[in-house]
Amino acid sequence: METPLLEQAYNPESFRKLGHQLIDLLADRLGSLKAGEGDVLHFRLPEAERAFWQQYLLDQEAPPLAQTVLEHTTQVHHPRYMGHQVAPPLPLASLAALLGASLNNGMAVYEMGMAPSAMERLVTDWLCRRAGYGSQARGFLTSGGTLANLTGLLAARRARGNSDIWNEGYSGKEAILVSEAAHYCVDRAARIMGMGQAGVLKVPVDSDFRMDTAQLGPIYDRALAEGLEPLAVVGSAPCTATGSYDPLDRLADFCEAKNLWLHVDGAHGGAAFLSQKYGSLVRGIERADSVVIDGHKMLGMPVLSTALLFRNGADSYTTFSQEAEYLLTETEEEDWYNLAKRTFECTKLTSSLTWFAVLKGYGEAIFTEYIDRQYDQGRQLAELIRQRPGWELACEPQSNILCFRLHPKGIDPASCNRLNRRIRQQLLEEGKFYIVQTKLNGTVYLRTSLMSPFTTRRHLVELLDAVEAMA
Ligand SMILES: *Cc1c(COP(=O)(O)O)cnc(C)c1O
């Protein structure tokens, strides 16, 4: 059988040529983004975008694909990109991801990804060590904070639950305690696990949007009185909306006293322990039973790569196993290299390559430098806002996430919400800046995540000027 298309598709010389063109395009783009040229995005409504690409498919003389995509997407490296918490990937990490995407090692069993499996062990061992864990700790990489939170809570159930739900099914009344400001995926994970709305005990936050730990005891006691079985406390490090860190050491005290599992959702900023300056934000993280850290948020990785770390590595082996015990002994060989035993996924991304390449290329100092710079910048923006009349911060920044709003004197709450909502919409449509919005206790705030290493003080001032001009 003739296979002309397959011949063409796997032609090494066409691959080389296209590959060189693509890298040239991306390198030029990086240069212009670094210089702050162009807009962050050219916003189009979904239907217009769909029509464009439908037409593109049919167009015999369509312009080159990569170039066209760049014109139709959001530039996360742009200095005026200040929206969602997605990393502007380190170029070296993007190249490592290309390597991984070309090899397509499946990772489910060791020999289907020998190098990336070994790297995954080394990368997660490094994270465990830096989190302050001992030699019993183990981790793995999985696809996103959402899945990692679910997996961590499933491990918690296996380790601390009263009944063997994995084998016998759910009939119980398990519950978790989590701050009302936590990411919605924690609530979703508990519901997937069968706990329902009643099983998610929301702990109120203080004025800085940190879990009010004085409420833990009363909520816990009430849950017991109602016949619920609290399993775990989930701490946010930090929570998504305002970037506020729950006091992990106090959560750990509580969990130790009540024999509860402490799970830390550090998807955004769990890796603050890499920073001298900001490490104290996660004081107590070494006492957590499990910790989630997204590589694709504060660690410069391409989507999607999340580390899930366990203080007691044995807990990670029983999550999806019929056996409720796993012994990490020296005599029995621990098969850390068969990753699918511990991960939700079977086939999974070889994302350890990206972490490993970056650690090899720059050492962990690259992460420290980035975290310090971006968190410093959060404080800088707060300072600029405080200097201007008619502005208001939702709370003091604890990370590179900041919520604030324009609040002209004498304006009523509904008009003020409308004003800020319209400002954000107009910013989106203009495309010069990209920021998002959030609602806190009924009040609309503008929200920035300062993710680009190219954002400077000047860009922050320009943002505030632009908002004032619109208002
Ligand atoms: C982003 C985020 C998540 C979700 O992680 P994904 O990688 O997007 O699935 C969970 N929790 C917190 C605190 C986050 O910031």
The ligand as an SDF file (V2000), in Angstrom:
LIG
                    3D

 15 15  0  0  0  0  0  0  0  0999 V2000
   -4.7360   27.2220   40.2770 C   0  0  0  0  0  0  0  0  0  0  0  0
   -5.1430   26.6380   41.5570 C   0  0  0  0  0  0  0  0  0  0  0  0
   -5.7330   25.3690   41.6090 C   0  0  0  0  0  0  0  0  0  0  0  0
   -6.0710   24.5750   40.3740 C   0  0  0  0  0  0  0  0  0  0  0  0
   -4.9130   24.0740   39.7800 O   0  0  0  0  0  0  0  0  0  0  0  0
   -4.9190   23.6700   38.2320 P   0  0  0  0  0  0  0  0  0  0  0  0
   -3.4830   23.3480   37.9830 O   0  0  0  0  0  0  0  0  0  0  0  0
   -5.4250   24.8450   37.4830 O   0  0  0  0  0  0  0  0  0  0  0  0
   -5.8010   22.4770   38.0910 O   0  0  0  0  0  0  0  0  0  0  0  0
   -6.0370   24.8560   42.8460 C   0  0  0  0  0  0  0  0  0  0  0  0
   -5.8080   25.5540   43.9570 N   0  0  0  0  0  0  0  0  0  0  0  0
   -5.2460   26.7710   43.9440 C   0  0  0  0  0  0  0  0  0  0  0  0
   -5.0070   27.4760   45.2290 C   0  0  0  0  0  0  0  0  0  0  0  0
   -4.8950   27.3610   42.7480 C   0  0  0  0  0  0  0  0  0  0  0  0
   -4.3500   28.5730   42.7250 O   0  0  0  0  0  0  0  0  0  0  0  0
  1  2  1  0
  2  3  1  0
  2 14  2  0
  3  4  1  0
  3 10  2  0
  4  5  1  0
  5  6  1  0
  6  7  2  0
  6  8  1  0
  6  9  1  0
 10 11  1  0
 11 12  2  0
 12 13  1  0
 12 14  1  0
 14 15  1  0
M  END
$$$$
